[in-house]
Amino acid sequence: MKSHTLNKAWCKGCGICVAFCPKKALSLDEQSQKAVWDGEKCIYCGICEHYCPDLAITVVNVKEAANG
């Protein structure tokens, strides 16, 4: 199961997640100055979650067990 949650109420638009994302799946919205996530580019590595100082990002990347 893979998921990415971005709590925009907690995001202050510092851009740290954008700078560290290896696939450029995050960007800053020009108007709101909040992070925006592109699910097609994301590899769910969790780097953005690790570096977010506001705990605004949660990444889940759990590999499902193969069926017998």
Sine and cosine of phi, psi and omega as CSV:
sin_phi,cos_phi,sin_psi,cos_psi,sin_omega,cos_omega
0.00,0.00,0.72,-0.69,0.02,-1.00
-0.81,-0.59,0.71,-0.71,0.08,-1.00
-0.46,-0.89,0.40,-0.92,0.00,-1.00
-0.65,-0.76,0.83,-0.55,0.02,-1.00
-0.88,-0.48,0.75,-0.66,0.01,-1.00
-0.83,-0.55,0.94,-0.34,-0.01,-1.00
-1.00,0.05,0.98,-0.18,-0.08,-1.00
-0.93,0.38,-0.41,0.91,0.04,-1.00
-0.92,0.39,-0.48,0.87,0.00,-1.00
-1.00,-0.03,-0.35,0.94,-0.05,-1.00
-0.95,0.31,0.79,-0.61,0.04,-1.00
-0.98,-0.21,0.04,1.00,0.07,-1.00
0.96,0.26,0.53,0.85,-0.04,-1.00
-0.95,0.32,-0.43,0.90,0.04,-1.00
1.00,0.08,0.06,1.00,0.00,-1.00
-0.88,0.47,-0.70,0.72,0.01,-1.00
-0.88,0.48,-0.63,0.78,0.01,-1.00
-0.89,0.45,-0.69,0.73,-0.04,-1.00
-0.92,0.40,-0.57,0.82,-0.08,-1.00
-1.00,-0.03,-0.24,0.97,-0.06,-1.00
-0.91,0.41,0.89,-0.46,-0.06,-1.00
-0.95,0.32,-0.33,0.94,-0.02,-1.00
-0.94,-0.33,0.12,0.99,0.00,-1.00
0.82,0.57,0.66,0.75,0.01,-1.00
-1.00,0.09,-0.13,0.99,0.03,-1.00
-0.88,-0.48,0.58,-0.81,0.07,-1.00
-0.55,-0.84,0.20,-0.98,0.06,-1.00
-0.98,-0.21,0.78,-0.63,0.07,-1.00
-0.93,0.38,0.76,-0.65,-0.08,-1.00
-0.90,0.44,-0.59,0.80,-0.05,-1.00
-0.99,0.14,-0.78,0.62,-0.08,-1.00
-1.00,0.09,-0.30,0.95,-0.08,-1.00
0.83,0.55,0.58,0.81,0.07,-1.00
-0.91,-0.41,0.41,-0.91,0.01,-1.00
-0.93,0.37,0.59,-0.81,0.05,-1.00
-0.81,-0.59,0.71,-0.71,-0.08,-1.00
-0.96,-0.30,0.69,-0.72,0.07,-1.00
-0.94,-0.33,0.97,-0.24,-0.07,-1.00
-0.90,0.44,-0.40,0.92,-0.01,-1.00
-0.97,0.26,-0.43,0.90,-0.01,-1.00
-1.00,-0.05,-0.41,0.91,-0.13,-0.99
-0.92,0.39,0.69,-0.72,0.07,-1.00
-0.94,-0.33,0.14,0.99,0.07,-1.00
0.83,0.55,0.68,0.74,-0.03,-1.00
-0.98,0.21,-0.43,0.90,0.04,-1.00
1.00,0.01,0.05,1.00,-0.01,-1.00
-0.89,0.45,-0.65,0.76,-0.01,-1.00
-0.89,0.46,-0.66,0.75,0.03,-1.00
-0.89,0.46,-0.67,0.74,-0.03,-1.00
-0.89,0.46,-0.66,0.75,-0.08,-1.00
-1.00,-0.03,-0.20,0.98,-0.03,-1.00
-0.91,0.40,0.90,-0.43,-0.04,-1.00
-0.96,0.29,-0.25,0.97,-0.05,-1.00
-0.98,-0.22,0.06,1.00,-0.03,-1.00
0.82,0.57,0.57,0.82,-0.04,-1.00
-1.00,0.08,-0.14,0.99,-0.09,-1.00
-0.85,-0.53,0.71,-0.70,0.11,-0.99
-0.79,-0.61,0.79,-0.62,0.00,-1.00
-0.84,-0.54,0.75,-0.67,0.07,-1.00
-0.86,-0.51,0.80,-0.59,0.04,-1.00
-0.67,-0.75,1.00,0.09,-0.03,-1.00
-0.95,-0.32,0.86,-0.52,0.04,-1.00
-0.98,0.19,0.78,-0.63,0.01,-1.00
-0.98,0.20,0.61,-0.79,0.01,-1.00
-0.92,0.38,0.64,-0.77,0.03,-1.00
-0.94,0.35,0.63,-0.78,0.02,-1.00
-0.98,0.22,0.85,-0.53,-0.01,-1.00
-0.20,0.98,0.00,0.00,0.00,0.00
